[in-house]
């Protein structure tokens, strides 16, 4: 009996990973049938399952190399293929080969991002991500589909959605650093400011859930780009002239 319990605990995190894949597959089917809002929420549900599998594994002390590899493969399905098909069926079909190219590049670069993360994860600073994480990229493109669904004035600008997906695809394989909120080392003067910022963001999310979330995730994506450009310009100014 004890052995059976041990085996169940061992596979429990993998069940959450499998659930992430399953909901992603349903999302793809929904997108293919034009049920775009449903497809988006299913991708968000995949995000929830993806977040639970690692935490359950750590809580039950059942982390394994198999679990890590399975999770990585699940991520390319849930946050690579599913969002790519969502955007393609929503807007990419109207742009012919360009739509196919953007979808393919998103999936390919997402796979490259995951492979690089698996290789570098032990050597990198845990407080930052190198390149946009694929779950963040999936959230970005998915929430923008919700925005396009909500506002009819955006319906004629599908190329903007494809351009955003192409941008985030390139950012996934870039060396741009993004903050990781898993480990925050806040100094005492920053605690109060951070609390006020979080309350403000929560209030925005409460009043305008879709719009607020879209603004927050978009600012996060653009923050890395802006910070990199600012750093490059600063280094250029202070570098000695030859």
C-alpha positions in Angstrom: 0.0 0.0 0.0 2.8 2.4 0.9 4.5 1.6 -2.4 1.3 2.5 -4.3 1.0 5.8 -2.5 4.6 6.6 -3.3 4.0 5.9 -7.0 0.9 8.1 -7.1 2.7 11.0 -5.5 5.5 10.6 -8.0 3.1 10.9 -11.0 1.0 13.7 -9.5 3.1 16.6 -10.8 3.1 14.9 -14.2 -0.7 14.8 -14.2 -0.8 18.6 -14.0 1.7 18.7 -16.9 -0.6 16.4 -18.9 -3.6 18.6 -18.0 -1.7 21.6 -19.4 -1.2 19.8 -22.7 -4.9 18.6 -22.7 -6.3 22.1 -22.2 -3.9 23.4 -24.9 -5.2 20.8 -27.4 -8.8 21.8 -26.6 -7.7 25.5 -27.1 -6.4 24.6 -30.6 -9.7 22.9 -31.5 -11.7 25.8 -30.2 -9.6 28.3 -32.2 -10.0 26.1 -35.4 -13.8 26.4 -34.8 -13.7 30.2 -34.4 -14.2 30.1 -30.6 -11.3 32.5 -30.0 -12.3 33.8 -26.5 -12.7 30.2 -25.3 -9.3 29.3 -26.8 -7.6 32.2 -24.9 -9.1 31.2 -21.5 -8.0 27.6 -22.1 -4.4 28.8 -22.7 -4.7 30.7 -19.4 -5.9 27.4 -17.8 -2.8 25.7 -19.2 -0.7 28.4 -17.5 -2.3 27.6 -14.2 -1.6 23.8 -14.6 2.0 24.6 -15.7 2.5 26.7 -12.6 1.1 23.9 -10.3 3.2 21.0 -11.6 6.5 22.4 -10.5 5.2 23.6 -7.1 3.5 20.2 -6.5 6.8 18.4 -7.4 8.8 20.6 -4.9 6.2 20.2 -2.2 6.1 16.4 -2.5 9.8 16.1 -3.2 9.2 14.3 -6.4 11.2 16.4 -8.8 12.9 14.3 -11.5 14.7 14.7 -14.8 11.7 13.1 -16.5 9.4 15.7 -15.1 11.6 18.5 -16.3 11.8 17.1 -19.8 8.0 16.4 -19.8 7.3 20.0 -18.6 9.5 21.4 -21.4 7.7 19.4 -24.1 4.3 20.5 -22.6 5.4 24.1 -22.7 6.1 24.0 -26.5 2.6 22.6 -27.0 0.7 24.8 -24.6 2.6 28.1 -25.0 4.1 27.6 -28.5 1.7 25.7 -30.8 -1.6 26.7 -29.1 -1.0 30.5 -29.2 0.5 30.3 -32.7 -2.6 28.6 -34.0 -4.9 30.9 -32.1 -3.3 34.0 -33.8 -3.1 32.3 -37.2 -6.8 31.3 -37.2 -7.8 34.7 -35.8 -5.8 37.0 -38.1 -2.9 35.1 -39.8 -5.1 33.4 -42.5 -5.9 36.8 -44.0 -2.2 37.5 -44.7 -1.2 34.4 -46.6 2.4 33.3 -46.3 3.3 36.1 -43.9 0.7 34.7 -41.4 2.2 31.2 -41.8 5.7 32.6 -41.4 4.9 34.4 -38.2 3.2 31.4 -36.7 6.2 29.1 -37.7 8.8 31.5 -36.3 6.9 31.8 -33.0 6.9 28.1 -32.5 10.5 27.6 -33.6 11.9 30.4 -31.5 9.8 29.2 -28.6 11.4 25.8 -28.9 14.9 27.5 -29.0 14.0 29.5 -25.9 13.0 26.4 -24.0 16.1 24.5 -25.1 18.4 27.4 -24.1 16.7 27.7 -20.7 17.1 24.0 -20.0 20.9 24.3 -20.8 21.5 27.6 -19.0 19.1 27.4 -16.0 21.8 26.3 -13.5 24.2 29.0 -14.5 22.0 32.1 -14.7 20.9 34.7 -12.2 17.6 33.5 -10.7 16.3 37.1 -10.4 16.3 37.6 -14.2 15.2 35.8 -17.4 17.4 35.9 -20.5 14.9 36.7 -23.2 11.1 36.6 -22.8 9.9 33.3 -21.2 7.6 31.4 -23.5 4.6 31.4 -21.0 4.9 35.2 -20.9 5.0 35.4 -24.7 1.9 33.2 -24.8 0.1 35.4 -22.3 1.0 38.5 -24.4 -0.4 37.3 -27.7 -3.4 35.6 -26.1 -4.5 38.7 -24.1 -4.2 40.8 -27.2 -6.6 38.5 -29.0 -9.0 39.2 -26.2 -8.5 42.9 -26.8 -9.2 42.5 -30.5 -12.3 40.5 -29.7 -13.6 43.1 -27.3 -13.0 46.2 -29.5 -14.4 46.1 -33.0 -12.2 49.1 -34.0 -9.2 46.8 -33.9 -10.6 44.2 -36.3 -9.0 45.8 -39.4 -5.5 45.8 -37.8 -4.7 42.1 -37.7 -1.2 42.9 -39.0 -0.5 44.6 -35.7 -1.3 41.4 -33.9 1.0 39.5 -36.2 3.7 42.2 -35.8 3.4 41.9 -32.0 3.8 38.1 -32.2 6.8 38.5 -34.4 8.4 40.9 -32.0 7.8 38.7 -29.0 9.2 35.7 -31.0 12.5 37.6 -31.5 12.5 38.7 -27.9 12.3 35.1 -26.7 15.7 34.3 -28.3 17.3 37.6 -27.5 19.8 38.3 -24.7 17.5 41.0 -23.2 17.1 40.6 -19.5 13.7 40.6 -17.9 13.0 40.6 -14.2 11.9 37.3 -12.5 9.4 37.8 -9.7 10.2 34.5 -8.2 13.0 35.9 -6.0 12.7 39.6 -5.1 15.3 41.2 -2.9 13.7 44.5 -1.9 15.5 47.1 0.1 13.5 48.7 2.9 12.8 52.0 1.1 11.4 50.0 -1.8 8.9 47.9 0.1 6.3 50.6 0.6 6.7 51.8 -3.0 6.3 48.2 -4.3 3.2 47.7 -2.1 1.6 50.9 -3.5 2.4 49.9 -7.0 0.9 46.4 -6.5 -2.2 47.8 -5.0 -2.6 50.2 -7.9 -2.1 47.4 -10.5 -4.6 45.2 -8.6 -7.1 48.1 -8.7 -6.6 48.5 -12.4 -7.2 44.8 -12.9 -10.3 44.9 -10.8 -11.9 47.8 -12.8 -10.7 46.7 -16.3 -9.6 43.1 -16.1 -8.7 42.5 -19.8 -7.5 46.0 -20.5 -5.5 46.2 -17.3 -3.8 42.8 -17.8 -3.0 43.8 -21.4 -1.4 47.0 -20.3 0.7 45.3 -17.6 2.0 42.5 -19.8 2.7 44.9 -22.7 4.6 47.2 -20.4 6.6 44.2 -19.1 7.5 43.3 -22.7 8.5 46.8 -23.7 10.3 47.5 -20.4 13.1 45.0 -21.4 13.5 46.6 -24.8 13.5 50.1 -23.4 16.0 49.2 -20.6 18.4 47.7 -23.1 18.2 50.7 -25.5 18.8 53.0 -22.5 21.8 51.0 -21.3 23.3 51.0 -24.8 22.9 54.7 -25.2 24.4 55.3 -21.7 27.4 53.2 -22.5 27.9 55.0 -25.8 27.9 58.4 -24.0 30.4 57.5 -21.3 32.7 55.5 -23.5 36.0 57.4 -24.2 36.3 59.0 -27.6 39.1 57.7 -29.7 
